[in-house]
Amino acid sequence: MKKIILSLAFVAVLFSCQDKTKEKLDEATDAVGTEVEQKIDTVGQKIDTLGQKIKTAVDTVQSKTGKALEKSAEKIDEAAKKLKDASKK
């Protein structure tokens, strides 16, 4: 009789531990899921920021390149005029 009561008590403890373990596992899973979502959001924001910085840098380079080309074109025009004037003399 004692063995049966001890066996039933042992089985009851196992089942109650399983419930607590499942609850802890569910809580841990939720916590990990939340943390992963936060990290993904953070990475997404950083990627957006980096994309904006790259776009700004590209725009700056294009603007500077355009200005340099305009200056070069003006110098070429001046040189061409000088050559044209020199050839007339």
Backbone as CSV, one residue per row, in Angstrom:
resi,resn,N_x,N_y,N_z,CA_x,CA_y,CA_z,C_x,C_y,C_z
1,MET,0.816,-1.192,0.000,0.000,0.000,0.000,0.866,1.266,0.000
2,LYS,1.940,1.211,0.783,2.834,2.357,0.846,3.458,2.613,-0.527
3,LYS,3.796,1.532,-1.215,4.408,1.669,-2.542,3.441,2.334,-3.521
4,ILE,2.179,1.983,-3.446,1.181,2.561,-4.340,1.025,4.053,-4.046
5,ILE,0.945,4.410,-2.776,0.790,5.822,-2.393,2.030,6.614,-2.809
6,LEU,3.227,6.046,-2.578,4.457,6.720,-2.983,4.537,6.859,-4.513
7,SER,4.119,5.841,-5.216,4.119,5.891,-6.675,3.172,6.970,-7.193
8,LEU,1.974,7.031,-6.600,1.006,8.050,-7.008,1.528,9.464,-6.679
9,ALA,2.162,9.607,-5.522,2.720,10.903,-5.147,3.832,11.292,-6.116
10,PHE,4.654,10.331,-6.484,5.748,10.594,-7.443,5.196,11.006,-8.805
11,VAL,4.174,10.312,-9.264,3.547,10.641,-10.550,2.924,12.042,-10.477
12,ALA,2.294,12.367,-9.362,1.680,13.693,-9.203,2.739,14.793,-9.244
13,VAL,3.875,14.550,-8.604,4.966,15.524,-8.607,5.503,15.707,-10.026
14,LEU,5.663,14.608,-10.743,6.149,14.694,-12.113,5.209,15.533,-12.984
15,PHE,3.897,15.284,-12.860,2.944,16.038,-13.671,2.931,17.516,-13.301
16,SER,3.020,17.817,-12.025,3.022,19.225,-11.624,4.311,19.916,-12.079
17,CYS,5.413,19.196,-12.059,6.676,19.757,-12.542,6.619,20.000,-14.043
18,GLN,5.966,19.099,-14.753,5.844,19.271,-16.201,5.070,20.547,-16.523
19,ASP,4.018,20.837,-15.777,3.241,22.047,-16.016,4.089,23.293,-15.758
20,LYS,4.832,23.275,-14.665,5.682,24.422,-14.345,6.777,24.580,-15.398
21,THR,7.329,23.466,-15.830,8.370,23.506,-16.851,7.809,24.052,-18.157
22,LYS,6.612,23.642,-18.517,5.981,24.146,-19.739,5.738,25.644,-19.637
23,GLU,5.280,26.100,-18.470,5.039,27.536,-18.282,6.347,28.320,-18.414
24,LYS,7.394,27.805,-17.783,8.694,28.479,-17.869,9.209,28.476,-19.307
25,LEU,9.017,27.380,-19.985,9.445,27.275,-21.378,8.664,28.260,-22.255
26,ASP,7.361,28.352,-22.017,6.543,29.308,-22.783,6.991,30.743,-22.512
27,GLU,7.268,31.066,-21.243,7.725,32.412,-20.889,9.068,32.717,-21.551
28,ALA,9.962,31.748,-21.514,11.276,31.943,-22.131,11.145,32.117,-23.647
29,THR,10.275,31.331,-24.256,10.051,31.442,-25.695,9.505,32.819,-26.049
30,ASP,8.552,33.303,-25.271,7.995,34.637,-25.515,9.057,35.709,-25.349
31,ALA,9.882,35.584,-24.320,10.935,36.576,-24.078,11.940,36.597,-25.221
32,VAL,12.327,35.425,-25.678,13.279,35.345,-26.795,12.648,35.924,-28.062
33,GLY,11.397,35.597,-28.299,10.700,36.128,-29.470,10.633,37.648,-29.440
34,THR,10.325,38.206,-28.285,10.264,39.664,-28.145,11.625,40.292,-28.372
35,GLU,12.650,39.681,-27.808,14.006,40.217,-27.969,14.449,40.165,-29.429
36,VAL,14.128,39.081,-30.109,14.493,38.950,-31.525,13.770,40.016,-32.352
37,GLU,12.496,40.249,-32.064,11.745,41.279,-32.787,12.360,42.653,-32.570
38,GLN,12.762,42.940,-31.335,13.387,44.232,-31.043,14.703,44.377,-31.798
39,LYS,15.491,43.323,-31.828,16.769,43.373,-32.552,16.529,43.586,-34.044
40,ILE,15.526,42.923,-34.592,15.209,43.075,-36.008,14.793,44.515,-36.297
41,ASP,13.964,45.089,-35.414,13.558,46.482,-35.587,14.759,47.412,-35.533
42,THR,15.662,47.170,-34.586,16.862,48.003,-34.449,17.727,47.907,-35.696
43,VAL,17.919,46.708,-36.185,18.729,46.513,-37.392,18.058,47.196,-38.584
44,GLY,16.748,47.087,-38.681,16.020,47.746,-39.766,16.205,49.254,-39.730
45,GLN,16.138,49.831,-38.542,16.340,51.278,-38.409,17.758,51.669,-38.804
46,LYS,18.724,50.863,-38.391,20.117,51.164,-38.739,20.329,51.069,-40.244
47,ILE,19.700,50.108,-40.882,19.815,49.965,-42.335,19.192,51.177,-43.022
48,ASP,18.031,51.622,-42.522,17.401,52.809,-43.107,18.301,54.034,-42.962
49,THR,18.900,54.197,-41.784,19.797,55.328,-41.543,21.001,55.256,-42.474
50,LEU,21.562,54.080,-42.602,22.716,53.897,-43.489,22.338,54.196,-44.938
51,GLY,21.165,53.765,-45.345,20.696,54.045,-46.700,20.572,55.546,-46.946
52,GLN,20.052,56.275,-45.961,19.940,57.730,-46.096,21.319,58.377,-46.202
53,LYS,22.273,57.908,-45.386,23.631,58.457,-45.434,24.272,58.207,-46.796
54,ILE,24.063,57.015,-47.325,24.621,56.677,-48.635,23.987,57.557,-49.713
55,LYS,22.667,57.739,-49.632,21.983,58.574,-50.614,22.509,60.001,-50.557
56,THR,22.691,60.523,-49.358,23.221,61.876,-49.202,24.633,61.970,-49.774
57,ALA,25.458,60.971,-49.501,26.831,60.969,-50.018,26.841,60.917,-51.541
58,VAL,25.977,60.105,-52.121,25.902,59.998,-53.580,25.461,61.332,-54.175
59,ASP,24.456,61.960,-53.550,23.994,63.261,-54.047,25.118,64.296,-53.982
60,THR,25.871,64.285,-52.900,26.983,65.221,-52.749,28.037,64.988,-53.826
61,VAL,28.373,63.731,-54.050,29.381,63.398,-55.071,28.894,63.825,-56.454
62,GLN,27.626,63.575,-56.738,27.085,63.969,-58.040,27.132,65.486,-58.213
63,SER,26.785,66.197,-57.166,26.803,67.653,-57.232,28.215,68.172,-57.458
64,LYS,29.167,67.638,-56.716,30.560,68.075,-56.860,31.108,67.708,-58.234
65,THR,30.743,66.542,-58.717,31.191,66.114,-60.039,30.609,67.031,-61.119
66,GLY,29.343,67.366,-60.976,28.703,68.261,-61.930,29.375,69.628,-61.954
67,LYS,29.686,70.167,-60.782,30.353,71.462,-60.701,31.746,71.395,-61.315
68,ALA,32.461,70.328,-61.057,33.805,70.167,-61.619,33.740,70.076,-63.136
69,LEU,32.744,69.355,-63.649,32.598,69.239,-65.101,32.252,70.591,-65.721
70,GLU,31.415,71.372,-65.046,31.070,72.691,-65.552,32.309,73.589,-65.612
71,LYS,33.119,73.556,-64.564,34.346,74.359,-64.546,35.292,73.915,-65.655
72,SER,35.403,72.620,-65.836,36.271,72.103,-66.900,35.759,72.532,-68.258
73,ALA,34.459,72.493,-68.453,33.874,72.902,-69.732,34.141,74.384,-69.985
74,GLU,34.026,75.206,-68.929,34.309,76.639,-69.080,35.772,76.863,-69.473
75,LYS,36.670,76.138,-68.837,38.100,76.274,-69.159,38.380,75.837,-70.593
76,ILE,37.724,74.788,-71.020,37.909,74.315,-72.394,37.377,75.357,-73.373
77,ASP,36.210,75.949,-73.055,35.659,76.994,-73.920,36.616,78.185,-74.010
78,GLU,37.178,78.603,-72.880,38.129,79.717,-72.864,39.366,79.385,-73.698
79,ALA,39.869,78.168,-73.527,41.048,77.759,-74.293,40.728,77.727,-75.787
80,ALA,39.531,77.266,-76.125,39.133,77.212,-77.536,39.033,78.626,-78.102
81,LYS,38.489,79.565,-77.322,38.393,80.956,-77.785,39.782,81.551,-77.990
82,LYS,40.677,81.270,-77.061,42.048,81.772,-77.178,42.724,81.225,-78.436
83,LEU,42.515,79.948,-78.684,43.104,79.349,-79.891,42.486,79.940,-81.152
84,LYS,41.201,80.185,-81.104,40.516,80.761,-82.248,41.032,82.175,-82.510
85,ASP,41.179,82.965,-81.416,41.711,84.335,-81.553,43.145,84.316,-82.033
86,ALA,43.917,83.396,-81.524,45.329,83.303,-81.913,45.453,82.908,-83.381
87,SER,44.553,82.043,-83.844,44.630,81.623,-85.244,44.214,82.740,-86.187
88,LYS,43.391,83.668,-85.739,42.978,84.811,-86.574,44.090,85.801,-86.747
89,LYS,44.996,85.894,-85.778,46.087,86.879,-85.835,47.120,86.432,-86.754
